Amino acid sequence: GINMGIARNIVAYREENGVFKDRKELKKVAKLGEKTFNQCAGFMRISDGKNPLDSTSVHPESYKAAEAM
């Protein structure tokens, strides 16, 4: 999951690059690897992002199923 160090890196990334535009952008945060992304992505909300599902609890792995509905 996200520890204090990764949380600081998320805030630092946001301060340096502006608001996140999609969940995939979280993968650019230092020390936030694929495993951590998979564990936390469903809890992260991106308001007014590129993909409306990014503001929901739908996990990116389930986007295709959600879009089909």
Secondary structure, DSSP 8 states (H G I E B T S, - for coil): ---HHHHHHHHHHHHHH-S-SSGGGGGGSTT--HHHHHHHGGG---TT-SSGGGGSS--GGGHHHHHH-
